[in-house]
Amino acid sequence: MEVSKHIKYCLYARKSTESDEKQALSIDSQIKEMKVVAERLGLKIVETKRESHSAKESGTRPVFLEMIHELNIGKYDGILTWSPDRLSRNAGDLGSLVDLMDQKKLLHIQTYGQSFSNSPNEKFLLMILCSQAKLENDNKSINIKRGMRARCEQGLWPTRPPTGYVKHRRTDKRCITIQDKERAPYIKQMFEKVGHDGWSGRKVYAWLKHDIDLTTESGKHLALGNIYQLLQNHFYYGRFEYPKNSGNWYDGSYEPLITRELFDLVQEQIKRQTLVPKSQQKEFAFTKIMKCGNCGSGITADEKFKHHKNGNTHRYVYYTCTKTKNIHCDAGYMNENDLIKQLKTIIDDIDIKALPMKDKIRSEVIRYKKFQNMLLDNQPKIVIKDIDLKNYAKFVLQEGTINEQRELIGCIKGELLVAKKRVWLEG
C-alpha cells in the first residue's frame, strides 16, 4: 500500500511486561527505531505516547484509551508502533481498533516490519497477529498455573512465604521454604501466648513491637491486622491452600512451626475474644482503680492457669502496667494475692470510719449477725455493737464480688499506685 502523505500519526510505545520478552526494546529504543521508519517512509508524527501498562486486559491502559479518544475526534488518523502486540493482547482493545478502521477514523497502522490499512486482508492479518499474542498469553497463563500446581503437589509453597519463613537462597533449590532463624522463634511464641496464655491480638502486637521490636524482611512492624492473619494461617502447622479460597489444600514439605493442636487452640481463643460480648468478657477487680506508680498509665491484668501432674489446676492473676504513657515502663508484674495482702495493710493504716461506705459496711455486718442470731436460737446472742469494720473491709477485699471490691477501694481517699510488686496510697 502506498501511504497517503496526508495521514497524521501517533507514535505509540509500550514497555513489555512479559517475562519471555526481556529482549524486547525499551520505550526509548522503540521510539528511536520507529522515528527512523517514519523518516524512511515519509510519515508525519504529530503525537508521541508512552505506556508501561500490560495489554493483557481490555480497557485498563489509560494512555491507549486516550489514543482511542483522540482518534475518534480526528486529532490523527494513523498509528506508528513497534509491533501489533504493542497495541493489543486482548479482544476488547483489538475490537476498538478494527471498529475505528471500519469507521475510517483509523486509516493506517505502521509497525517496524508490517503495514495495515483499511482493507479486508490487512485487517484480517492484524486480527490474526493480535489474536496470536492473546493465544500466547493464555497458553503462558495455563503453563504457569500448571507449574504452580505441580509445585504445590510436591509440598512446595510457590510464592513468598509468610513471616517466620524464607525461601532457600539457592538456584538448585527453587521454591524450597525454610524457617527464618531470626523471626520463626517469635512467631512460634506468638501462637503459644495466644493459645496457652490467652493473650489478645493487641497484647501480642504490643509485645512484638515494643518488647521484641520484630520487623518483617522489608523492615516494617507487623500491624494488628497482619498478626490476626498470621494467627489464622494454616501454613504454620504444615498445610496450605493455593490459590487462596480455591479449596485446593496441600501438605507442605517444609518444617512446621507449630502443631495442629496449638493452631486449633489459637482459633478457639480468637473466636472467644471476637464473639463474646464485652459485657461477658473476663473482668478483674483492681484494673480500673489503680495506676502505674512508674509512668501513670492504667493497670491491666492477665489470667494464667497452671496444670499440675496430680490433675489439679491453679489460677493466677497478675497485674501490670498498660504502658500507654511509656512503652518502656519497667513496673513489672504483681500477683493478685500479694496485691490483696498489701491492700489489707493499707486498710489497717487508714481510718475506716472516714470511708464513705462505712455505713454500708456496718449495715451489711449487722444484717449478717442478725441472721446468725436467728440460727443460734438458744445459744448466746452475738452482740451487734461488736463490729470490726476493718476486718469486714478485708473480708470484702478477699472474698467480695468485683463490684464490692471496686466500691471499697474507690472509697479510699487518695490514689492507689502499683509498681515493682509494691502498692501504696498517694494523696
Secondary structure, DSSP 8 states (H G I E B T S, - for coil): ----TT-EEEEEEE----GGGTTS--HHHHHHHHHHHHHHHT-EEEEEEEE-S-SSSTT--HHHHHHHHHHHTTS-SEEE-S-HHHH-SSHHHHHHHHHHHHTTS--EEE-SS-EEESSHHHHHHHHHHHHHHHHHHHHHHHHHHHHHHHHHHTT---S---TTEEE---GGGTT-EEE-TTTHHHHHHHHHHHHTT---HHHHHHIIIIII--B-TTS-B--HHHHHHHHT-GGGGTEEESSTTS--EEE-SS--SS-HHHHHHHHHHHHHHHHS-GGGS---TTSSSEEETTT--BEEEEEEEEE-TTS-EEEEEEEEE--SS-TT----EEEHHHHHHHHHHHHHHS-GGGSTTHHHHHHHHHHHHHHHHHHHTTS----TT---HHHHHHHHHHHS-HHHHHHHHHTSSSEEEEETTEEEEE-
